[in-house]
Amino acid sequence: MADFDQELDASGLNCPLPILRAKKTLNGMTGGQILHVVATDPGSVKDFDAFAKQTGNELMESKEDGGKFHFLIKKC
C-alpha cells in the first residue's frame, strides 16, 4: 500500500456511509493528497469505483485483505 495523507476507518459501516464519510474527509483535503479508506462492506468495492468516476478523484488502489477492503483515493 502506498503512502497516504489521511486514513478513514469505515469498518462496520454499510452503504452509503463509507462513501459519505470519504466525501466529507476528501472535502477537507487539498488536491493531490491521498486518502486511505478501510471498509468491511463488500459493496464498497463497486461503490468507491463509481464514486471516483463521478467525482473525478482517482481511485489509485482497491484491494481486499482479510475481510477488509482498502482503497487509496487521490483528491483531484
N, C-alpha and C positions, 0 to 999 in steps of 0.2 A: 504494500500500500504506500502510495506516495505521501509526501509531506502535505500537511493541511494547516489552515489558519484557525479554524474553529471546528468543534465537534458537537453534534446533536445526537443524543441518545433517545430514539423514539421507540425503544423496546417496549412491547406490551400494548402499543397503541395500534388501533385499526384505522383503516381508510375512513375519512380523509385526513386524520390528524397528523400522520407523519409528513404529508405534503404541506399542510397548513403551517406546521411548526418550522419546516425547512424554508418556506416562503418568508415567514416572519424573520427568521435568522438571516437569510440572504439579504433582506431589505436593509439590515443594519451593517452589512459588509460593503467593502468597496470593490470596484471592478478588478478582476484578476485574482482575488482571494479565493481560497478553496475551502469548501465546507465538506466535512466527513459526517455522513448520516449513518447511524446504526438502527436497523428496524427488524422486527420479527414477523411482520405481516407479509406472507408470500405475495400478496397482491401489490406490494410496494415496488416490485421489480418493474412491472409494466407501468405503474403509476409514475415512478420517477423518470422513466424513459419519455413518457408523454409530457410530463411537467417540463423537462428540459427542452423539448421541441417547442412547446407553447410559449415558454418564457424567453427563449434564446440563450439560456445558460447552457454550459457544456457539461454533459454527463461524461466525466473522464474515465470512471471505472464503476463497474457494478459486479459484485460477486457475493456468493453465499459461503459462509463458513460456520459450521456447527449449529445450523438452525438460525443464524443471524445473517441479515443481508446488509452489506456495506456498499455505500455509494460515495463517490467523490464528485462534487459538483463545483465547477468553476464559474463564479459570477462574471457575467459579461458586462 
